[in-house]
Amino acid sequence: SDLQLACEKNKGTWSSAGGKLRICIFNTKDAGKQCTRESQCEGACLARSGTCSPIRPLLGCNEILQDNGARVTLCIN
């Protein structure tokens, strides 16, 4: 598909997100970097480890730290 070609052209991975839904997943350049809020990361700031996520977007439910430092559960299915 055009979406898959655009994804792969931008160095993304065309992946199943459950069922027939497919999305483009990108590796982040700052995976594992220490963080206290989302704006410090290319992806999300993982609350459990206090580090930047290895991919974006994160699928499933993940505890993240928002820009205001609040801990929330983000769910992307």
C-alpha positions as CSV (number, residue, x, y, z in Angstrom):
1,S,0.0,0.0,0.0
2,D,1.0,3.6,-0.3
3,L,1.0,4.0,3.5
4,Q,3.4,1.0,3.8
5,L,5.7,2.4,1.2
6,A,5.7,5.9,2.8
7,C,6.4,4.2,6.2
8,E,9.3,2.2,5.0
9,K,10.7,5.1,3.0
10,N,10.9,7.0,6.3
11,K,12.7,4.1,8.0
12,G,9.6,2.9,9.8
13,T,8.4,-0.7,10.3
14,W,5.0,-1.5,8.9
15,S,3.5,-3.6,11.7
16,S,0.2,-5.2,12.8
17,A,-1.5,-3.4,15.6
18,G,-4.1,-6.1,16.2
19,G,-6.7,-7.4,13.8
20,K,-6.5,-5.8,10.3
21,L,-5.1,-2.5,11.6
22,R,-1.6,-1.8,10.5
23,I,0.6,1.1,11.7
24,C,4.0,2.6,11.1
25,I,6.4,2.1,14.1
26,F,9.6,4.1,14.4
27,N,12.7,3.3,16.5
28,T,13.6,6.3,18.6
29,K,17.2,7.8,18.6
30,D,17.1,8.4,22.4
31,A,15.9,5.0,23.6
32,G,17.0,4.4,27.2
33,K,17.9,8.0,27.9
34,Q,16.9,9.2,31.4
35,C,13.8,11.4,31.5
36,T,11.3,13.0,33.8
37,R,8.8,14.2,31.2
38,E,7.6,13.4,27.7
39,S,9.2,16.5,26.0
40,Q,12.7,15.1,26.8
41,C,12.1,12.2,24.5
42,E,11.4,11.6,20.9
43,G,8.8,9.0,21.9
44,A,7.3,8.6,25.4
45,C,9.0,8.9,28.8
46,L,8.3,5.5,30.5
47,A,7.3,6.0,34.1
48,R,8.5,2.6,35.3
49,S,12.1,3.0,34.2
50,G,12.4,6.7,33.9
51,T,13.8,6.3,30.4
52,C,12.8,7.2,26.9
53,S,10.8,4.6,24.9
54,P,12.6,2.5,22.3
55,I,9.8,2.9,19.8
56,R,7.0,5.3,18.9
57,P,4.0,5.0,19.1
58,L,3.8,2.6,22.0
59,L,1.1,-0.1,21.6
60,G,-0.9,-1.5,24.5
61,C,-1.1,0.3,27.8
62,N,2.0,1.9,29.3
63,E,2.6,4.1,32.3
64,I,4.2,7.3,31.0
65,L,5.2,10.7,32.4
66,Q,3.5,13.6,30.7
67,D,5.1,17.0,30.1
68,N,3.9,18.2,33.5
69,G,5.6,15.2,35.1
70,A,2.2,13.5,35.9
71,R,2.2,9.7,35.7
72,V,-0.6,8.5,33.5
73,T,-1.6,5.3,31.7
74,L,-1.6,5.7,28.0
75,C,-3.4,3.0,26.0
76,I,-3.1,2.6,22.2
77,N,-4.8,-0.4,20.8
